[in-house]
Amino acid sequence: MSKILITGAAGFIGYHLASSLVRQGHSLTLVDNLKRGQRDQDFESLLNQPKIKFLALDLTEKESFKKLEGEYDFIYHLAAINGTKNFYTIPDQVIKVNVLSTLYLLDWMRKNSKAKILYSSSSETYAGTTELVEGLIPSREDIPLCIEDITNVRWSYGASKLLAESALFSFARVQPLRFSIVRYHNIYGPRMGFDHVLPQFFERIFKGELPLKVFGGQETRSFCYVSDAVAATERVMMSESANGQIVHIGNSDELKIRDLAKLVLEICNKPTDIIIEKAPEGSVKRRCPNTEKLKKLGHQSIVTLKEGLEEMRLWYQKRFIEGQAA
């Protein structure tokens, strides 16, 4: 079994990834500053598993890295500030956390670790490109990267991920470094917080908002259930052919947000009446990845959208009843 470090382990994907890896018998060191990731009942249950060590560290401080012990076989770097609301309200922290944690981790690895690192990036790195140039959807990994409007803090997250991707390639040019980059595309599932479109749909439906308001119903996205995303992430990490590569993780089935809202209402046994409102400023009109590279690595998603939404409904409904909703 392997020794594995996961940063951002209390977050959405980090928690599900750690849960999968510990079931396989790996020894895990989990790192999170717990400012956005939660030490909730689910995470506490995970920490009670054998072969798990938890460190509450702020990776924007170099001193934190002195507390990392020993050599690791693999490092999953998921620590970041996400959530569109945060791009507008704390863009300075988005830049600081997402960039500094990556640069300091790479500096630490230069002297202390020969592990392979997998970096979690995002389709936000090229969202501006698909807005400006037609015919690039489904989008391949070699699509030109673009920040549509650098003055709009909506792009603070995309800019931070773009810089971090460049940092990995740059560090690898001057030192031995095994790495892969994954760009996540609308991963969804239980315990993803309340800052994203799907949890917000569920929460507002549970509160009785009918008809349901949908902001930007014509926009399209493609959704990938978290267990499929975790399996894909592990496959990229373990694939030698993915070393030095960028791989899209997501689903290539494109869906309009208005149709997604109606499906959520249907799953909640509610009338499928919606009201379309104007999309937020900077909202991307279309987002859909080309996943051929991931498929060539041997990955195939198995959870349908309807199955995944039903799992979300059960999880969020329980939390809403328990008073844990935002």
C-alpha positions in Angstrom: 0.0 0.0 0.0 1.1 3.6 -0.6 1.7 6.6 1.6 -0.5 9.5 0.2 -0.8 13.2 1.0 -4.1 15.0 0.2 -4.4 18.7 0.5 -7.8 20.2 0.7 -8.9 16.9 2.2 -11.9 18.3 4.1 -13.4 19.8 0.9 -15.9 18.2 -1.5 -13.6 16.1 -3.8 -10.9 15.8 -1.2 -13.2 14.1 1.2 -14.6 11.6 -1.3 -11.1 10.9 -2.7 -9.8 10.2 0.8 -12.7 8.0 1.6 -12.0 5.9 -1.6 -8.3 5.6 -0.9 -8.6 4.6 2.7 -11.1 1.8 1.7 -8.2 0.5 -0.5 -5.9 0.3 2.6 -3.6 3.2 1.8 -1.9 5.3 4.5 -3.2 8.9 4.3 -2.0 12.3 5.6 -4.9 14.7 5.2 -4.3 18.5 5.2 -6.9 21.3 5.4 -7.1 24.7 7.0 -10.9 24.1 7.7 -11.8 27.6 6.6 -14.1 26.2 3.8 -13.7 22.4 4.3 -15.8 21.2 7.2 -15.0 19.1 10.1 -18.5 17.7 10.1 -19.9 14.3 11.0 -18.8 12.8 7.7 -15.3 14.1 8.0 -15.0 13.1 11.6 -16.1 9.5 10.7 -13.4 9.5 8.0 -10.7 10.6 10.5 -11.6 7.7 12.8 -10.5 5.2 10.1 -7.1 3.5 10.6 -4.1 4.7 8.7 -5.3 8.3 8.6 -3.5 11.4 10.1 -5.0 14.8 10.0 -3.1 18.1 10.0 -4.9 21.5 10.2 -2.4 23.6 8.3 -2.5 26.9 6.3 -0.5 26.1 3.2 -0.1 29.8 2.4 2.5 29.8 5.3 5.8 28.2 4.5 6.2 27.2 8.2 3.3 24.8 7.8 5.3 22.5 5.5 7.7 21.7 8.3 4.9 19.7 9.9 4.7 17.3 6.9 6.5 14.1 7.9 8.4 11.6 5.8 8.2 10.7 2.2 5.0 10.2 0.2 4.4 8.1 -2.8 1.6 10.3 -4.2 0.4 13.8 -3.5 -3.1 15.0 -4.5 -3.1 18.8 -4.4 -6.7 19.8 -4.1 -6.5 22.8 -1.7 -8.2 25.8 -3.1 -11.0 28.4 -2.6 -13.8 27.6 -5.0 -17.4 28.7 -5.3 -18.6 31.5 -7.7 -19.8 33.6 -4.8 -16.2 33.7 -3.4 -14.8 34.9 -6.7 -16.8 38.1 -6.3 -16.5 38.5 -2.5 -13.0 37.4 -1.6 -11.0 37.4 -4.9 -7.8 38.4 -3.1 -8.0 35.2 -1.0 -8.9 33.1 -4.0 -5.6 34.3 -5.7 -3.6 34.0 -2.5 -4.6 30.5 -1.4 -4.7 28.9 -4.9 -1.4 30.3 -6.0 0.7 30.3 -2.8 -0.3 26.9 -1.7 0.9 25.5 -5.0 4.1 27.4 -5.2 5.1 26.6 -1.6 4.2 22.9 -2.1 6.4 22.7 -5.2 9.2 24.4 -3.3 8.8 21.9 -0.5 8.8 19.0 -2.9 12.1 20.2 -4.5 13.9 19.3 -1.3 11.7 16.8 0.5 9.7 14.6 -1.9 10.0 12.5 -5.0 6.3 11.8 -5.0 4.1 12.2 -8.1 1.8 15.1 -7.7 -1.7 15.5 -9.2 -2.9 19.0 -9.4 -6.7 19.8 -9.5 -7.3 22.5 -12.0 -10.5 23.6 -13.7 -12.3 24.4 -16.9 -12.2 28.0 -15.7 -8.7 28.2 -17.2 -10.2 28.3 -20.7 -13.7 29.5 -20.1 -12.9 32.8 -21.8 -11.8 31.1 -24.9 -15.0 29.3 -25.5 -16.9 32.6 -25.1 -14.8 34.3 -27.7 -14.2 31.5 -30.3 -17.0 29.3 -31.7 -16.6 25.6 -32.5 -14.4 24.7 -29.5 -17.0 22.6 -27.6 -16.6 19.8 -26.6 -13.3 21.3 -25.5 -10.0 19.4 -25.7 -7.1 19.7 -23.3 -5.0 21.6 -25.8 -7.5 24.4 -26.1 -5.8 27.9 -25.8 -6.3 29.3 -22.3 -7.9 32.7 -21.9 -9.1 35.1 -19.2 -12.0 37.0 -20.9 -11.8 40.1 -18.7 -9.0 40.5 -16.3 -10.8 43.5 -14.6 -13.7 41.2 -13.7 -12.9 39.5 -10.4 -15.2 36.7 -11.6 -12.0 35.4 -13.3 -9.8 35.4 -10.1 -10.3 31.6 -9.8 -9.6 30.9 -13.5 -6.5 33.1 -13.4 -5.2 31.4 -10.2 -5.6 27.9 -11.8 -3.9 29.0 -15.0 -0.9 30.3 -13.1 -0.7 27.1 -11.1 -0.8 24.9 -14.2 2.1 27.0 -15.6 4.0 26.6 -12.3 3.9 22.8 -12.6 5.3 22.8 -16.1 7.9 25.4 -15.2 9.1 23.6 -12.1 9.3 20.3 -14.0 11.6 22.0 -16.6 14.3 22.7 -14.0 13.9 19.8 -11.6 12.8 16.1 -11.7 9.0 16.2 -11.1 6.4 13.7 -12.0 3.0 15.3 -12.2 -0.4 15.2 -13.9 -3.0 18.0 -14.1 -6.8 17.3 -14.1 -9.3 19.9 -15.0 -12.6 19.2 -13.3 -15.9 20.0 -15.0 -18.9 20.5 -12.9 -18.5 17.6 -10.4 -21.5 17.1 -8.2 -22.7 14.9 -5.4 -23.3 14.8 -1.6 -21.4 17.1 0.7 -20.5 19.7 -2.0 -21.5 22.6 0.2 -24.3 25.1 -0.7 -22.4 27.5 -3.0 -23.1 25.8 -6.3 -26.1 25.6 -8.6 -27.3 22.1 -7.7 -27.2 22.4 -3.9 -28.9 25.8 -4.3 -31.7 24.2 -6.4 -32.3 21.6 -3.7 -32.2 24.0 -0.8 -34.6 26.5 -2.4 -37.0 23.6 -3.4 -36.9 22.3 0.2 -37.7 25.8 1.4 -40.8 25.9 -0.8 -39.6 28.1 -3.7 -42.1 27.3 -6.4 -41.9 28.1 -9.3 -38.2 27.7 -9.1 -36.0 30.7 -10.2 -33.3 29.7 -12.7 -30.5 32.2 -13.4 -29.4 31.8 -17.0 -31.5 28.9 -18.1 -30.1 28.8 -21.6 -26.5 28.2 -20.4 -25.3 24.6 -20.7 -23.1 22.5 -18.5 -22.1 18.8 -18.3 -22.2 17.1 -14.9 -20.1 14.3 -13.5 -20.9 12.5 -10.3 -18.3 12.6 -7.6 -17.6 8.9 -7.4 -16.9 8.8 -11.1 -14.7 11.9 -10.8 -12.7 10.2 -7.9 -12.2 7.0 -9.9 -11.0 9.1 -12.9 -8.7 11.1 -10.6 -7.1 7.9 -9.2 -6.7 6.5 -12.7 -4.9 9.6 -13.9 -2.6 9.5 -10.9 -1.7 5.8 -11.4 -1.3 6.0 -15.2 2.3 6.5 -16.4 1.0 7.7 -19.8 -0.7 10.6 -18.0 2.6 11.9 -16.6 3.2 15.5 -17.7 -0.3 15.6 -19.2 -3.5 17.6 -18.7 -6.6 15.4 -18.5 -10.2 16.6 -18.5 -12.4 14.9 -15.9 -16.1 15.3 -16.5 -18.9 14.1 -18.7 -19.5 15.0 -22.3 -23.3 15.1 -22.1 -24.3 18.7 -22.4 -27.4 19.9 -20.7 -29.2 23.3 -20.4 -29.5 24.6 -16.9 -33.3 25.1 -17.3 -33.6 21.4 -18.1 -31.4 20.5 -15.1 -33.7 22.5 -12.9 -36.7 20.7 -14.2 -35.0 17.3 -13.6 -34.2 18.3 -10.0 -37.9 19.4 -9.5 -39.0 16.0 -10.9 -36.7 14.1 -8.6 -38.1 16.1 -5.7 -41.7 15.2 -6.8 -42.5 18.9 -7.4 -44.2 20.6 -10.4 -41.6 21.4 -13.0 -42.5 25.1 -13.3 -39.5 27.5 -13.5 -38.9 31.2 -13.9 -35.9 32.2 -16.0 -33.9 35.1 -14.7 -30.8 36.9 -16.1 -27.5 35.0 -15.7 -24.9 36.5 -13.4 -22.3 38.8 -14.9 -19.4 36.7 -16.4 -21.4 33.5 -16.5 -20.1 31.1 -19.2 -22.7 30.3 -21.8 -21.5 26.8 -22.6 -19.1 24.3 -20.9 -18.6 20.7 -22.0 -15.3 18.8 -22.0 -13.9 16.4 -24.6 -13.1 13.3 -22.5 -11.4 11.1 -25.1 -8.0 11.3 -23.4 -9.6 10.1 -20.1 -11.4 7.3 -22.0 -8.1 6.2 -23.5 -6.7 5.8 -20.0 -9.5 3.2 -19.4 -12.0 5.3 -17.5 -15.7 5.1 -18.1 -18.3 6.9 -16.0 -21.1 4.7 -14.6 -23.4 6.9 -12.6 -26.3 8.5 -14.6 -27.3 12.1 -13.9 -30.7 11.0 -12.6 -29.0 8.4 -10.2 -26.5 11.0 -9.0 -29.2 13.6 -8.4 -31.3 11.2 -6.4 -28.2 10.5 -4.1 -27.8 14.3 -3.7 -31.5 14.7 -2.9 -31.3 12.1 -0.1 -28.1 13.7 1.4 -29.3 17.3 1.2 -32.8 16.6 2.4 -31.4 14.9 5.5 -29.2 17.9 6.2 -32.0 20.4 5.6 -34.2 18.5 8.0 -31.4 18.6 10.6 -31.0 22.3 10.1 -27.5 22.2 8.5 -28.5 24.0 5.3 -27.1 27.5 4.6 
